[in-house]
Amino acid sequence: MIQENKEEQKSSTLVWSVIFLHQFNHVISGAMPILYPDIMGEFSLSYSQLGLIRSAVTFAQGFPQMFVGFFRRWFSGRIIIGVGNFFNSIMNVLATLSSGFLQFFGFTVLAGLGSSTQHPIGASLISAATDPSKRGRMLGLNQAIPSLAFSFTPLIAAYLLTRMGWRSALSILSVPALILSIVIILFVKGRSSVEATTKDALNWSKLKESLQNRNVLSISLLRSVMAFRMGVRTFLPLYFIDILGFPPETSSILYSIMLFGGVFGPFFWGYMSDRVNRKPLIIGIMVVSSLGYFFLNYVKEFWSLAILLFIIGFMVQTVIVQSVLSDSVERSQLDQMFGLYFTIGFTISSFSSILFGYIVEIFGFNLGFMYIAIITAVSILPAFFVQEPRNSKTTVIRK
């Protein structure tokens, strides 16, 4: 009994460490939209060039996610995620020392490679170390707490930006992830079953078998379509300033309000996903989200816009989808399945950023928001094929 309590405490410490590392990871990425106007000014960048930067960084963050699980053959997920975030932090600090655009571009892309370990390995660790009856809530917290960082980071970044410039601001905001990465590598350890390596990591025959699972296939298609709308939030502060005419401080507040909606949304929907069928939740969230982006074309007054942005931020279906996915595959395949899930999203979204930047530059933000609304609406179609694993005779038995 005492040994079980110790093992449970180890798992709890690991789970919370991973969640807070995710938060500090988002402190870095959440600051970038606020820093981009100054970076664009220093390097004389256009919207299309900014889209190119975001595409390259997102691709570097996303494509390797399918393959980082391969290292589970030799290392625990804890080591992989710690080393990845350590590298991410160091590269961002080096980016602030860049003497030219190409150096900045190179270091931020390398930082993206380090960041690629966070989402698939983090989600896998939390799923494996959490009781199934609480998995939705913990996956929700894994999004809610980082979203809290996304909410406050723009305000902190704006404060630092006005007093010491983007270089010092980015360096300071990279330190928390650097420190926690070292702590996780050296001092935190989960129970033996979670720390264990696996020969099934990146097993192509297992992957092929999993792709025959209806939920895995449906969620992969849903993720593929939704990925075409990722990256739009990067452009919102520019929209608030350049099109609506708000000062940078007001733009930061509006952006934070939207992100603050993302603090409550993941935990609320994760809590709901532990109690009710998840398919109707996924569909309903995407319907409201599509309408939200559509109405961005017509809502321009501060308070009305603040309410709309909060709703957009609150409508988060990813935690529910991840919960379904984790219940649909064996534990040994969690790294691989979450790697596939996040690779699809980040790889496709790396092209969506430059596409959205091109649409905005040529046709304007109104058409850009309409494009995002349509993409969200289309993504509802594969959601209709998702099955509730808890009601299915084929529910996976954990091994």
Secondary structure, DSSP 8 states (H G I E B T S, - for coil): -HHHHHHHHHHHHHHHHHHHHHHHHHHHHHHHHHHHHHHHHHHT--HHHHHHHHHHHHHHHHGGGGTGGGGGGTS-HHHHHHHHHHHHHHHHHHHTT-SSHHHHHHHHHHHHHHHTTHHHHHHHHHHHHS-GGGHHHHHHHHHHHHHHHHHHHHHHHHHHHHHHHHHHHHHHHHHHHHHHHHHHHHH----HHHH---TTTT-HHHHHHHTTSHHHHHHHHHHHHHGGGTTHHHHHHHHHHHTS---HHHHHHHHHHHHHHHHHHHHHHHHHHTTS-HHHHHHHHHHHHHHHHHHTTT--SHHHHHHHHHHHHH---HHHHHHHHHHHS-GGGHHHHHHHHHHHHHHHHHHHHHHHHHHHHHH-HHHHHHHHHHHHHHTHHHHTT---GGGSTT-----
